[in-house]
C-alpha cells in the first residue's frame, strides 16, 4: 500500500486507488466535483513524492512547477506528502451581480480581491465552503470575471449562484485552468467555435478576444441545444454578427428548428458550413461525447489535431 500524508495525518491507499478516493475514504474533506480530471476542483499540491504524469494533464506550466495535481487522477506508486493547492492560488471574491440569460442559465459576475492570471475561455473552480464547481470564464475585466451558470434543480451550488438574492455573497475562486483561449498568432486564420449549452461561455470569451485583437479571418460560431429554449444570447450574437463582417453565427437544435435556427446535430451543422476545416483553428466546448465526436469528425475532415482545442464539461451529479 502507498502512504499519503495530508494535514498531519498519514493514510494508506489500496493498489490503484486515487489520492482523492483514499483521502475521502479516510474522512478528509477534499473539494471535488466531476472525478474525471475535467473540472480542477480537487487540485492538490505535492510537497514530496513523484506526481504521476496523468495527474497533471491539462494543467498550466506554472501549476505543474508548483507540484499541483488532480487528486482524482493521481494513483501514486510511492509515498507522498500533499497539501491543499489553494494556498497562493485561491482568490476571495463576492457575487457582484446575477442576471438571468434564459430560464435555466444565469450570468454571474464575480468581483475578486485580486486579478487572476488567465484569459477568457479558461475555467475556474468556484468554492463556497466545502462545495466546489467549475465554470468557464465568459469575460475577464481586471479583477472581475463573468461566468455562465446553468441551474441544476436540487443542485448543491448552482441554485445559489443563479439566485439574484445571493448578490453580495462571498465565494472563493481557484484557477484558471484549460486550453481554450484565443492566441493572436495569425489574424488571418479561419476560426471555428462550436459549443452546446453553457459551452457557449468560453466561446463568447474567445470570440470577443478575437474581435478585440482585430482578427481578420472568417469566424464561425455554432451554438447548439436540444430545443430552442436551450439557446441563449441568440439575439446578442445575431446583432454582433450583423455588425462584424467576418463573423457568422449559426444557432442549431436537435428538434424544433425554425427561422435562423437550423435543425440537426451540431457536428453535422458545422461540417455543412465548414466542410474543409484544414488550417482552421477549432475550439470545442460542451458535453464530453459531443467534444469527442466533433474532434474526430473535424480531424477526419482535414483539421490538424494541434489546431483543435476542446474543453469537455463533465457535470457533477450534485450540481
N, C-alpha and C positions, 0 to 999 in steps of 0.2 A: 504493500500500500504506500501511496505517496502522501507525505505530510505537508499541510498547508497551514501557515501561521497567519492569523488575522486578528487584529485588535488585542494582541497579547495572549490569544488562545491558539492552541495547535489542534488541528483536525486531520483526520485521515480520509483520503479519497479511495474508493474502490477502483479497481482497474477499469480504465475507460471513462470514469466519471468526470464530469466537468467541474471546474472550480465553483461555478455558480451553484450547481446542484448539490455539491458537497457542503458548501457553506450554508445554504438554505436548510439542508437536512440537519445541520448541526445547530440550527436555531439562530444563525446570524441574519440580520436584516440587510439584504442587498437589493437595492433598487433594480428592477428588471421589467421587461415587457415582452418582446417578441420571442426570445430564446433562440433566434435564428441568426444572430450576428448582424442584423439589419438596422437596429434602432439606436445602439450605443448606450442604452440606459444602464447596462451592467458593467460599465467601464471600471476597471480597477488598475492599480499600479504595482508593479513588482519591485520590491526593494532588493531582493536577491533571488537567484534561481533563473534558469533559462525559460524564456517565454516561447512556446511553440509557435511556429510561423502562422498557422491557420488562425490563431487568436488575434492577429494584428492585421488581417486582411481588411482593406478599406480605410484604415486609419492614416492620418497625415504623417509626414516625416517627423514633425515636431512631437506628436503624441508617441510615436514609436521610440523616439530618442529619450523620452521621459520614462520609458518602460511600461507605458499603458497598454492594456489588452482587454479584449472582450471576454468576460468571465464565462459566458455561455458557450464559447468556442474553445476554451482553454482546457486541454487534457494533458497536464504535466507528467513528465516521467522522472522528475527529480524534485526534492523539497523546494518550496518557495515561501518567501515571506511577502505578503501582499497587503496593501492598504487602499483605502478609498482614493480614487483618482481625482476627486473633487478639489482637493487641496491645490490651490493655484489655478484651477480650471473653472470652478463653479463661480458664477456671477449672480449676485442677488438682483432682483428686479420687482416690478409690480405691474399688474394689468392696467394699462393706461386707458384702453377702450375695447369694447366688444360690439361688433356690428354684424347683423345677420346678412349673409350673402345669398342664402337660399333657405328653404325650410329645414335643412339639416347641416349647413355649413356656415361658420362664423369667421369673420376676420378679427383676429385677436392681436392687438398691438401691445407689446411689452416694452416698458422703459427699463433699461438696465443701469446699474450703478457705474458700469464701465463698458466701453465698446468691445465687441467680440472681434477676434482676428479671423474673419471669414468673409464670405460673399453670399449674395442672394443665390438661391438654388441649392445650397447645402442644407443640412438639417441639424436641429438641436434637440437635446433632451430637456424637457420642461419638468421640474420637480416641485411638488407641494407635499411637504412631509415625506413619508416613505414612498409615495407614489411617483412614478416617472413614466412619461410617454414622449415619443419623438414626433416632431413636426417640422416640415420644411419651411425655409425662410423665403417668403414671397418678396420681401423688400427689407433693406437694411439702410438706415439713415443715422449715422453716428451711433449713439447708444440705444437706438430704438429699432426693434425688429417687428415685422409683420408676419403673422402665421395664419394659415387657413386650417381650421379645426373642424372635423366632422363630428357632430354629436352622435354618440352611440348610446341608445336608450339603456339605462341601467348601468352605464359605464362608471368607472371609479373616478375618472378625472375629466373626461371630455364634457359632460353636462355642466360641470362647474366652470370650465373655461369658456363655454358658449353662453353662459348666463350673464346678461348685462349687469345684473346685480353684483357680480363678482368684481366689477371695476374697482380698482384700488387695492385688491388683494395682493399679498406678497407671494412671489414664486421665485424659484432658482432655475438657472439655465446653465447647461454644460454643453460644450461643443465649440464651433460647428464640426460636423462630420460630412462625409460624402464627396463624390467626384463630379456631381452635376453642377457646373457653373460655367459661365461664359469666359473665354480667353480670347482677347482681341489680337490673335496672331496672324489672321488672314481675313481681312474685312470683305473679301470678295467671295468667300465660300458660301455654298448653299447650306442653310441651317434647317434641320427637320426636328421639330419639337412635338412630341406625342405623349399624351398622358390621359389617364382615366381618373374620375373622381377628384380628390384633393391632390392628385398628381399634377394638377394644374398649378399649384402653388410654386414649386420650383421653376416650372416653365415660365410663369409670369415674371419671376425674377430674372431669369436668363434672357427672356425677350426684352425686358426694359433695359438691362445692361447692354445688350447688343445695339439697341436703338440709340442709347446714350453715347456709345462709342462710335456711332456713325457707320454701323455695318451696312455694306452696300450690296452684298449678295442677297439672293432670294431667301426669304424667311417663311417657312411653313409652320403654322401652329395648328395641331389637331387636338381637340378635347373630346373625349368620349364618355358616355354613360349608358346605363341600361335604357332609360327613358328620358325624355326631355327635361323632366323636373330634377334630374340628377346633374344637369349642367348648371353652371353659374358664371357670372361675369360675362355672359354672352353678349349683351348689348355694349358693354365697355370695350370688349375685344373687337367687335364688329366696327365700332366707331374708330378705334385705333387703326384697324386695317384700312379703313377709308382714308385716313389721314397719313398713312405710311405706304408709299407706292410699292415698296418691295416686300410688304407683308401680306400673306394670305392666311386668313383664319377659317378653319373648317371644323364646325361642331358636328358630332355624329352620335347616333344612338343605335342600340341593337333593335329597338322597335319604337314605332311612333314618330318616325322622321317626317318632317314637314317643312315646307319653305326652304330656308337656308340650312336647315339641319338635315344632314344626309343620314341615310339608314344603312347599317352594316357594321361588321366588327371593325374596330379601329385599325387593325393591321391591313384589312382589305381596303379600307378607305385611304390610308396612307399610300399604299402601293398603287392605287388607282390614280392618284395625283402625282406621285413621285415614283414612277416605275423603274427609274435608273438612278439610284442614290449614290453612285460612285463619286467619291471625293466630297460627299456631303458630310457635315458634322451633325451627328444624330444624338438627341437626348430623349430618353425614355423613362417615364415615371408613372408608377401606379401599382396595381396588383402584381404579385410575383409571376403568375402564369402569363399575364399579358406582356410583361417586360421580357421574359424568356422567349416567348413565341415571337414577339416583334423583333427582338435582337437577331434571332435565327433567320427570319424572313428578310430582314434588311440586309444582313450579311450575304445571304444567298442571291440577293438581287444586285449585289455589287459593292456594297459599302465595306470599308476596311473595319475589322474589329477594333483597331486602335482609335477609330473615329466614332465609336458608339459608346456612349456613357449611359448607364442605367441605374436608377435607384428604385429598388422594389420596396413597396410599403407592406410590411408584414404586420398586420394589426394585432394588438393584444386582445384576447378574448374578453378581458375585463374593461376595455375602453378607457 
